[in-house]
Amino acid sequence: MSSRVLPDLLTCSAERYPRHPAIVMDGREFTYEALEAASNRIAHTLLAHGVRRGDRVALYLPKAPEAIAALYGIMKAGAVYVAVDPAAPPQRLAFIARDCAVAALFTHSSRIATLETEFAGQAPMRLTLLGDDGAAPSTLGGRPVVTWSGLAPVTARPDVRIDSEDLAYILYTSGSTGQPKGVMISHRASLSFVDWAADTFAVNHHDRLANHAGFHFDLSSFDLYAAARAGATVFPVPGKVAPFAAALANLWAAQRLTIWYATPSTLIQLLSHGALANHDLSSLRVVLFAGEVFPVKHLRELMKLVPQARFANLYGPTETNVCTWYEVEALPVDDTPLPIGRICPNCEGQILDPDRRPVPEGEAGELWIGGGTLMHGYWGRPELTAQRLCEISTTAGRSMLAYNTGDLVARRPDGVLTYLGRRDHQVKTRGYRVELGEIEAVLCRHPDIDEAVILPIPDSEVGNRLEAVVVARAGAALDVAETKRHCAQFLPRYMVPERIHFQATLPRTASDKIDRETLLKAHLPG
């Protein structure tokens, strides 16, 4: 090994804390010693079947200790893991497998039959490994199948050269063309985030971290690797528990968790349906949230329930991981949205106008991010990579490769960044340019509204009609007229939604964010 890479975190903790639990899930416990040995057996198995440095290996496996062992084993073989949402249909897995030419697949015996057709003739794939010992055929698409008990017996880490600039994993995100695109993350980029986060939030050997995010979602890099760096314990949230707030709250309290990192949507569901006030949450010391705007009224409620904890708003797209952060010490009295804070010290940022010139303090511009956590680019998409990764000038006058986030921000006099919305969430209605997030923030100020989304419905006469989809607080008697009156107190007439739709819940993406695309399709005319 020529430089520090992600699997080193596990190997070092296995040497320091061999008997300490690394993973606890569903009553099962994997010690650091056991996780190190299992991941080494997986790595040797991959190598024995011809998987080499830089090859891609797909993971299509329900969350389990074996899945985490697989992530480490893939990287220890010098390969790149490609985690696919376990709830995604086989067709999506097949597309991703073809797109990045996977050399091997890690899955579960229960999925083999449904995958047979999809992987017939999948030329690059050399074998399938199972994260269990269930009944399965000896081949998939003509390639060998290896069960958990059939892994190579060697428990020592293989001697494979891995460089910090090698890819560690590829995360597929939604693409504007309708096809997912693979974000390439190196060991160096991931470690840059993990080292910063672990130090900033003082993750230690005694911590107990929830892992709510799926491994296909970048939030999981903190849960898994910050814990491994410190020799702490991870508590993966089972798929059967994750959607149910009451069960999630029970897990939170029963396991005496100390750190929880999740999307605001998850935390709002816990507040609304998890009866958190009935649980002992005194062990919780850090609550981190990212991925969406967290309405201040909900955050205020959560902070009252867990007054001893540190709260921080983390911001950053998959392409940069977390690049700004804001520790919440005092909440705004008027419920204006939280800022996204300051640029992390391992990153660099610029706020630029459309001509890539710096904007004056206080004015809106697009946020560009470079530095330690930056992706390598998009797998097999050089044109898209060239569009989004560009050389820009820093304030010091030097050139820097940076990613155009597409997010509009402004810098306050104290250097803190405020988030103004997405470039692609600005629409025209009746001749006015409108930021959808501003209307959503006003709706969420209403005490009886838990969540709200504004949908722009194309209209030949006015450009876009604005409609709202609202989730009311449980037991609230909220109607359309009252909701519109509330909006009219804070917004000009052209920004008040023309129609209000009430729903019990909002659809979610695989990364627990609100699924705006599905909502828009459901409400488009015809």
N, C-alpha and C positions, 0 to 999 in steps of 0.2 A: 504494500500500500504506500503510495507516494505522498499522499496528503490526507488530511482529515475528511472523513465522509460520514454520512448518516449512520451506517451500521456500527461505526466506532462507538456511538453513544450507548448502544446495547452491550457491546462487548466489554466496555469499561465498567458499566454498572454491574454486569454479571461477575466481574472480578471483585468488585468492591462489596456488592450486596447479593451474593449468590442465592441465599435462602429467602430474600425479601420478595413479597408478591409483586410481580410486574403487571399482571392482569388478573382482575377478578370479575367474573361474569356468570350469571345463572348458577351460582353456587360452586363454580369451578375456579381453580386458582392455578395460574402459571407463575412459577418463580422466575427470577431473572436467569438463573442457571438453566431451568427447563426451556425458557424461551430462546436462549442462546443456542442450546443444543438442537432444538427443533428447527430453528432457522438455518443452522449449519447443515443439517441433514437435507433440507430442501435445496440449499445451494449446491451441495454435492450431487444431488439427483439431477438438477438442471444441467450441470456441467457434464455429467455422464451421458446425457442425451444430446450433447452438442450445442447447448445454449452458451453463447459467448458474450464477451464484453460489448455492451451497446445494444444487444438484442432486446426486443420488447416482449414482456410477458404480461398477459391480461389476467386480471383478478375479477372473477364473477362469482362471488361467494358471499353468503349472508355473514353479517358481522359475528365474529367468533375469535377466540384466542388463536386458532389455527390460521385465520386470515391475517392477523398481525404477524405471526411467524412467517407467513408467506411473503409479506412485504419485505421483511428483513432478509429472508433467504434469497429473494430475487436480486436485491441490491448486492448481497454478498457474492453472488455469482458474477457481479459486474454488469448485470442486466438492468433494465428499466421497467418499473412496474407501471401498469396502465389499469387503474381501478375503474371498474364500470359499475354504475348503480345496480345493486342486486335486484332492485324492483323493475329495472328496465326490461323491455321485451328482448328476446333472443336476437331479433333483427338488428337492434341497435348495437348489441355486442358484436354481431357479425360485421356490421359496417365499420366499427372501430378497429376490429381485428384485421380487416382488409386494409383499412386506411393506413395503419402503422405497421403492417406486415408482422404480426405477432409470431414469435418463435414457439410459444407455449401458452397454455391456458390453465389457470387454477380455478376449479369450480367445485361443486358439490354433486354427489352421486345422484341426487334427486333431479338434477337438471340435465343429465346426460342424454336421456331419450329425446328431449325437446331440442337439443342442440345438434343432434345427428344430421338432420337435413341441412341446417345452416352451415355446418362445417365440412360437408362432403366436398372434396376438391379444394379445401383451404390449403393451398400448396405450402406456404411458408411455415405452417405450424408443425412442430416436431413431436409434441406429446401433450397430454392432459394430465394434470395432477389433481387429486381429490383431497379436499380438506376433511375427509371422514373415511370410514371403512365400509360404507354402504355397498349394496349390491350394484355392480356396474359391469358393462361389457369390457372386454380387454382392449378394445380400440374405440376411437372416436374419429370419424372421417378418415379411417385408415391409419391413424396414428396411435401409438400405445397409450394406455391409461395406467397411471401409477396411483395406488391407494396410499392412504396415510401410513399404514403399517408396512407398505412396500418401499418407503423412502430409503435412501442410502443409509447405512448404519453409522457412518463416520460423523462424530459429534464435534470434531475440532473445526475451527473456521478454515475454509479453503484459502490457499495462498493465491489470491487473484489481485492483480494490480488494478486499483480504482483511483481515479484522479478527481479532485474536487470540482473540476469543470465538466466531468462526465454527467450525463443526464441521470437523475435519480428516479423521476417519475414524470408521466405525462397525464395531465388532467384535461378531459374533454369537456368543453363548455358549449352552450348553445351558440349556433352561428346564424348570422343574418340571412344566409341563403337557405336556411332550414336544415342544413347538415352540421353536425357538431364539429368543432375544431379543437385540435390537440395543443394545449399549452405545455411547452417543454421547460421543465424546472431542473436545474443542476443541483448537485449536492451543495455547492457553495452558496447558491441562492437560498435554498431551504435552510441551511445552517445559519446564514446571516439573520434570517428572521427568528429562528429558534433560539439562538444565543441572545439576541436582544430581548426577546419576550421572557425567557427564563430568568435573565438578570433583572429586568425591569420589575417583574412581579415576584421575584425572590422564590422561585419554585425550588423546593427542597425535598430531601429524602422522605420526609414524613407526610408530604402532601398526598391527597387522594383526589385525582382529577376525573371528572366525568368526560366521556367521549360520546357526545351526542351526534356530531356530524358524521356522515358516511365517509369512507376513505376516498371516494371520488370527489370530495369537496375539500377545498384548501384549508378550511377551519380545522380539519383533523390533524394537520401537521403540527399544530401546537400541542394538542392533547397527547399524541403519541410520542413526539420527539423531545418536547420539553420535559415530559415525565421521564423518558429514558435517560436524558442528560443528567437529571438529578437523582435517578434511582428511586423515583416515586412510583405510586400505584395508579394504574388506569382502570376505570370502571366503564367499559363500553356499554352503551344503552342498547339492549336488544331491540330488534326491529318490531317485535310484538308489543313493546312498551312505548317506543318513541312517539306514536301518534296520540297517546292517551295521557292527558295532563295529570289526572289523579295518580296513575301508576308512576308517572315520571316524578311527581312530588314525593311519593312514598320512597322511591329509590334515592332521591336527593337526600332525604332525611335519614333513612335507615342506614345508608352507607357512610354517613358522617363525611360527606364530600367537603373538600376545602376550596376547590377551584372549579368553576363552571364557565365554559365558553360556548356561546350559542347565538343564534340569530334573534333579533328582537321578537319576531313572530313566535318563536318557541317560548320565550319568556313571557310574552303577553298571554299565551294560552295557559301557562302555569298560573299566572295571576288570576285569570278569569275562571278557570275550571279546576285548578289544582288544590284549592283550599290551603294555600301556603301558611296562612295564619294559624292553622291547627298543627303545624309541624315544628319540631325543634331544628332550627337552621343555624344554631350558634357556632357550628364548626366551619361554616362558609366564610372564607376570608377574601376571596377574589371573585368578582363577576365581570366577565368580559363579553362584549357583544359586538357584532359586525354583520355586514351584508345588507342592512336596510336602515332607514331612519327609525329611531326608537322614540315614539311620542313621549314627551316629557311627563305628561300626567301619569303614564304607566310606570315610567322609571321612578318617579317620586314615590309611588305606592310600593314598589319593590324595595327601594332604599329604606323606607320606613320599617319594612319587615325584616331587613337584614342590615341594621345600622352599623354593625362592626366591620362590614366588608368594604374593600376597595372596589370601585366601579370604574370601568374605562371603556370608552367608545373607540374601537379599532376600525380603521378604514383602509381599504385597498382592494383593487380587482385581483383576480386570479393571476394575472400577468405580472403583478408586482408583490403579491402577498400583502401583508400589512405594511403600509408606508407612512401613515400618519396615525397619531393617537392623541386622545384627550382624556385625562383623568378627571372624573366628575367629582368635584369637591363641593360645589354649590350649584343648585339648579336655578334657571331663570324663572322669575315669578310669573311671567306672562305666558309661559309654556311655548316660547319660541324654540325652534329646533336646536339641539346641541350642536356646537361646532365639531369639526372633525379633528381639530387640534393642530399640533405641530408635526412637521416632517420628522420621522424617526432618524436618529443619528447615523444609521447605516444606509440611509437613502439620501438622494438629492432631488429637489423638485423645483419646477419653474411654473409660473402662471403666465400663459401666453395668449395673445390674440390670434385670430385666424391666419395672420401672416407670420406667426411665430416670433412676435415681438413682445417683450415683457409689458404687462399692464400695470398702471399706477396702483398704489395701495388703495384698497377699498373698492376697486372696480372688478367686474366679473371677467374671468378668463378661463381657458381650459387648463387643467392640471396635467403636467408632464412629469413623469417620475423616472429617475435613473438610479444607479447605485447597486448596492449589494444584493438586493432581493429580485433583481430584474430577470425575467424569463430569457431563455435563449431564442425564442420565437415560436411560431406555429409549425407543427409537424407537417412537412410536405406542402406548405403553403408559402413559398418565398415571396409571392406578390403581396399577400396580406401582411406578412412580417415586415416587408419594406414600407407598407403604408402606415403601420402602427409603431414601428421602432425606427426612430430617426435621430440624426445628429442635431443637437441644439447647442446653443451657447449658454454657459453658466454665468452667474453674476460675477465670477472671477475672470470671465473672458475666455475660458477654455472650452473645448468641444466635449460633449457628453452624449452618449447613446441613451435615449429616453423613450418611454412609452407614453403615447397620448391616451389618457384615460377616458376622454370624452365627457368628463365631469366638469361642471362649471363651479368654480370656487372664487372666493375673494379673501384677501389678507387683511386682518384687522391691524390697527396700530400696534398692538402688543405681539404681533407675529402669528397669532392663531388664525387658522383657516376656517372659514364658514362654507358649508356646502350649500350651493344654490340649486342644484338639480342636474339632471342629465341633459346633454346636448340633444339627445334624441327623445327627451320628454318635453321639449318645447313644441307647442303647436300654435297655429294661427286660428283664431275664431273671431269672426265679425271684424276682421282687419287688425285685431290686436294680437300681439305675441304673448302667450300665456305659458307659465311654468306649472305643470300639473302638480308637482310636489307642494307648491304653495297652497293650492286648494285642499289637498289631502291633509296638510298640517292643520288648516283651519277646521276641517271636519273633525279631526281627532281631538281638538280642544273641547268638543262637546262632552260633558260628563257621562252621557249615556251611549257614546260611540266608542267601541273598542278598536276597530280598524276601518279604513276607508281607502278606496282606489278610484281615481278619476280615469274614465275611458274617453278618448277622443273618437267620436263617430264621424267618419267622413261625410260631408254634406256639400253639394255643389253650390248652394246659395251662401252659406256662411263659412265655408272652409272646414270647420269641425264643430259638431255639437258636443257639448260636455255632459256626460252622464256619470253619476256616482254609484258605486256599489259599496254598501255600508253593512258592517256587522255591529249590531247594537249590543250593549252590555246585557248580560243575562237578566231577564225579568223586567227590562226597561220597556216602557210603552212609548215608543218613538214613532212619529209619523213624518210624512213627506213635507207637510207645511212647516212644521217646527224645524226640521232640518234645513230647509231653505231659508227660514227666518234667521237661523243661527249663522249661516254663510253670509247673508246680506249685512250682518253687523260688521263684518271684517273685510268683505270683498266688494269690488265694483260689480255692477249688475251683469256685465258680460262674462264674469268669472263664476257666477252662481250656477251650479249644475241645473240643466233643464229637466232632467229626470233623475229620480233617486230609486235605486233598487236595493231592497233589504234581503240579505242572505244570512243563514245561520253561521256559515263558515266561508272562508275564501280558499280557492284551490292553491296548492303549494307545488313548487318545483321539487326536484330531487334534492336540492340543497336547502330546503325549508324556507325559501323565499316565496313571496306572493307570485303566483303564476299569472302575470298580466296578459300574456298572449292568449291563454285559454279563456280568460274573462272577456277579452275583446272579441274573440271569435263567437262566444256565446251570445253576445249582445249586438253584434252587427246585424243590420236588417237583412232579411231573406235567408 
